[in-house]
Amino acid sequence: MQASRNKYMIFMGLVGVLFQFLSPAVAQENRLKSADSLFTIGRYSEAKSIYQNYFQNEKKYNPNLLMKLAFLSEKANDYTQSLYYLSCLAQLEPSVALLEKMSTIASANGLKGYEFDDYSYFIILYRRYGEVLPILLLTLGVYVFVVMLIKIRSGEYIYRRHKWAMVIYLIALLGLLNVPANYSTGIISNSSTYLRSFPSSAAPIVEKVSKGHKLTIIGARDHWNLVFWGGELVYVRQADLLLV
């Protein structure tokens, strides 16, 4: 009898612990369902508040959630936030249509950094096939290297231009493999942001820019990010950026 009671107490304790872990998640899911209902009946401001709270607290980049937040921000004429959510979505599900939409919104509001060009298309392909493409290229490089090695051992002549082509190919592949580590972007979040020549509030001002512009981040120092702007390297405070 005592043994059965102990088993029952252990079981109830495990159920209690499990309930403590699951209850916050269940509560969040219920809030999202409530937000979806508000969104459906057109109570956008209330729905947006719940969606934003979930996004900020959970940091879950859900495509459906990001699309709704982008739509609600654009409806409120907050194009900076709309482009931010669309940029986050582009990290998950990049597409030509998405980048073209971002470029259209940015162009209509005089914002830089969203131009759709060959480089943007390359980024789409890289993000979509980023796990497979480097493996394929590396496999091809290894194959060509082995073929050249076999020819050298068998005494066959290899043209110098072929050797140089192989070296350049391997260097380019090494650079491609390091793209994820070096490539990141940020969107200016403050209406009056100063771009400076050095990472200091006392440094000369290169330009004063408004919010919404998108910048390529290539480094960081203290509370500053090193970014590209207008073809030159400048510094911007990290507090003035929404990191994508």
Protein Blocks (a to p, Z undefined) as FASTA:
>chain_A
ZZmmmmmmmmmmmmmmmmmmmmmmmmmmmmmmmmmmmmmnopaklmmmmmmmmmmmnopa
cfklmmmmmmmmmmnopaklmmmmmmmmmmmmgcfklmmmmmmmmmmnopahiaccfklm
mmmmmmmmmmmmmmmmmmmmmmmmmmmmmmmmnopacdfklmmmmmmmmmmmmmmmmmmm
mgccdddfbfbdcddfbdcfkbccfbdcdehiacddfbdehjbccddeehiacdddfklp
ccZZ
